[in-house]
Amino acid sequence: MLAVRHAAAIASLGDEAASLFRACWAETESVGPPPRYARSVVPVPYDEFAARILAADAQAIRRFVTSLYAGDVYVLKGAFSRAECRGMVERVYEFGRSRPPSFHKMLDGCPDFHRIIDSQVTNAYSVTSVRHGYYFFHWNGDHLKLFAQVTERWRIFKICCGLDPTQYETNLPSDGVIERLMLYSYPKGGGRLKTHVDPINNQKIVMGGMFSTRGVDFRTGGIYCLAGDSRTIDLESSMEAGDFMLTYPTVLHGVDPIDQGQEINWDTIDARWFLGLSIVDSDHVQERVTAQRVDDDGRAEV
């Protein structure tokens, strides 16, 4: 596995690289406003990307941070094998079938759970979506071996945010900030996510893993970003199962409807699957910062 090859480098150089990233983010973010639109898509083999980050090369780190803050979207090719993706999806799908959907605030004692977010439930969320969400937390143990498969990759992405590689891994909701691993199933027939921006208070990068391939697992729709010249950049066409995308959270993005026109079936593994790695305010935080929806003109809704 790729992640195993980077474990020693994370232990020996991770803190140094994170320190360089912190300094670079502080300098770069002070220069001007954050990006609203995507500039270009930058494909890089995941293993090559990880090696660059862990080399703790100050100039390379500066170029990467500057590129992200200009709106570039990185597609890390081959972060997972298709077999790894399928195995994780199958375990999560069976987890959902073994218990009814439910909802739990992120308070101490919150269990792992799943919830169907349909056209009625979505109104309770900050961003309009139609999808089936599966939510997992460190404190419940790793019974499905999900964290075991993603942790080393997640640590590399945290380094890119200027965070210590293991930061937040032992936090409880009462500590205020926690890690949340999510898999989303976007059903055929209209699974979607409205254009939005993500918060930057806890992480400098949106981290998302593609666990399905358009043209193989579904036909139409998928993830996109908005460009400054009114274009929509179809990120899905640059990605396949096992790839990861990284972008600055304020870049406008969403998911176009999946295979629109079919009848939605919530009880099937046959869907578009996406992995989200997020560092979020728990519900112990009185004024939580969450994702923010935008209107049709790309402006944040108040």
N, C-alpha and C positions, 0 to 999 in steps of 0.2 A: 504494500500500500504506500502511496506517495507520502502520506502524513508521517509514517514511521521514519522515513528518511530525514525529516526535518526536526524530530524531537530534540536531538542533541543540540542543534543550532539554536532552537528556541531557548533552551536552558542556558546556553553560554552567551548568546548575543542578543536575546530578546529584550532585555532591559535597556541595553545600550541603544538598540534601534528605536525602541519606544521613546526614549529621551530625545533622540534626534527628531522624531516625528512631532513630539509635543512642541519643541522649539519652532519647527517649521510651520506647524499649524498656527501658532500664535502670531508669527510674523505674517503669514499669508492672509489670514482672516482679517488682519488689521488694515490691509491695503485698500480693500474696497468691498462692496456688497457681495453677498453670496450669489452663486449662479442660479438663474431661474430656468434656463433652457439648456438642453444638451448641445454640445458642440460636435463631437464625433465619437465613433465607436472604435475602441482600441482592443483588438484581440491579442491575447498573450497566453502561451501554454502555462497552466497553473504551476507546474514544477519550476519552470524558469522564473515566474513571478515570485514564488516563495523564496527562491535562492537569492534573488535581488534584494528583497526586503531584509532577509536575515544577514546579508553581508554588511549591514549597517554602514552603507556608503552614503555620506551626507549629501553629495551632489545628486545621486540617483533618487534619494528620498525627496529632495527639494523639487526635482523635476516631476515626480509623481504627484506630490501635493499640489503643485502649481497647476498641473494638468487637470486634476479632479476639480479644483476650485474654478477652473475655466469652463467646466461643464462636460468634460470627457467622461464617457462610460466605458469601464474596463470589462471585457468578457474574458474570464479565465477559463481556458479550454481544458477539459479533462480533469477537473478537480475531484470528481468521483467517476468510477466506472458505471456503465449502465446497469450492471449486475448489482452494484452497491445501492444505486438509486431504487431499483426494483425491490430489493430486499427490505429496505427501510419503508417503502410505500406499503408493501404487503403486511409488515408488522403493525404499522399504524392503522391500516384499514381494518385488520382483525381486532385491534384495540377498540376501534369505534363500534364494531359489530358486537362486542362483548358487553357493552353497557349502553344505557340510553343517553342521548344528548343531554347536556346540562350546561349551566353557566356558574362560574365562581369568580368573585372578585379576588384580586391578587393580594390577599391578606395572609398572615401567618396560618399555616395549615391548609392552604389552598391545594387541592389535589390536581393531578393531571386530568384533563377533561377534553371533550370535543363538543362542538356546537354547530348546528346547521344555521347559516346566516342567509335567510331567504329575503324576499322583497318586503316582508313585514318586520322581521327582526333587525334588518339593516338600519332602521331608523334610530336604533339605540347606539349606533356607532358613529364615530367622528367622520368616517369616510364611507360612502355608499358602496356596497359590494353584494355579490351573490356568490357564496362559496361555503365550503365545509371546513371549519377550522379545527385543528388538533393542537393542543397546547401542553407543553411539557416543561417541568421545572426541576432543577438539581436536587432540591430537598426531598423529593419523593423517591430517590433512588433511580437507577437507570435500567429499569426492568426490560425495556425494549432495545437496549444497547444503541440508543440514538446518540447520546452525548459521546459515547465511546468512539463513534465513527466520525464525529464532526469536531471534537474539541481541539485537536491540533490545528486544523484549518481555521477554526474560530480564533484561536490564540494569535495566529498570524494576522488575521484581519483586525484584531484588537490592537496589535502593535501598530498597524497602519493608522489607527485612531489616536495614537499617542498614549494608549493605556498599557499598564503592565499586563503581560500575557495571561496571568491567572486571575486578574482583577474581577471581582463580583461573583466568582464561581461558588463561593461558600455563603454568599449573602442570603438572608431571609427577607421576606417582604417588609418586616419592621425596620430593616436597615435602610429602606427607602428606594434603592436602586437594585434591580435584579436582572438576571439573564433569563430569557424566555425563548425556547426552541419551538417553532411552529411548522407544521406542514399544512398546506392548504390544498384542498381538492376543488378545482373549478369545474363544475359539471358541464357536460355537453348540453346545449340547449340554452345557453345564456350566462354561464358563470363569468363574472366580470368584476372589475374594481375601477371606480371612478378616478379621474385625474386628481392627484393630490401631491402634497409635499410631506416629508417626514421630519420629526424634530431633530435638532442638533445638540440638545443639551447633554446627552449621554454618549453619543457616538458620532463620529465625523463622516461615517460611510454607511450607506444602505448596503446590506449584505444579503444577497438572495441566490439560491441555488435552483437551477432548472432540473426537475426530475421527470420531465416528459419531453417528447420531441414532436413538434408540429409536422404533419405529414406522415407520422407513424402512429401516434397516440390520439391525435385529433386533427382536424382539417383546417379550421380557420380561427382567427383571433389570437390573442396573446399580448405579451408585455410590450409597451411602447414608452418613448419619451417624446416630449415636445421640443422642437427646435425653434430658434428665434425668428426664423423667416416663415412662420406659420406652417412649417412642415411637421409631419408626425414621423418619427424615426421608429421603424419596426424592429425592435430589438430581438423579437422572437426568431426572426429569420437568421440572426447571427448566432443563435444558441441551440443546443441540443441537450438531451439528458446527460447530466454530469458536469455541465458548465456552471460557473458562478458569475454573477454580475456585481460590480462595485460602482457606486456613483455617490456624489455628494447629495445629502438628503433633500436639499431644496430644489433640485432639478425636478420639474414636473413630469410625473410618470403615472401609469395606470395599466389596466389589462382590458383589452377589447374583448367583447363577448365571444365565448368559445362555442363554435359550431351552432350559431344562432339558428333557430327554426326547428330544432329537435325538441322533443319533450324531455324536461329535466328529470333525471333519475338520481335520487340522493343515495340509493343503496347499491352502488356499483363502484368498483375500483377503476373502471374505464372512464378516465377523466384527465384533465391537465393538473399535474401535481407540481407544487413549488415549495421549497424550503426557505423559511425565514429565520435568521439569527438576529435577535434584537436585545438591546440593553435598555430597559424601560423603567419609568417610575412605577412603583407599586401603588396599590390603592391605600397604603398608609400615608402617602404624600397628599396633602390637602389640595394643592393646585397642580395636579398632574399635567405634564406636557405631552400631548398626543399628536398623531398625524392630523393634517389640516386639509379639508376638502377645498376645491377651487371651483369657481363658476365657469361658465362656458367660454369666457374670455381669458381664462388662465389666471384670474385674480383670486387671491385667497378670500374665502367667505368668512365673514365675521359673525 
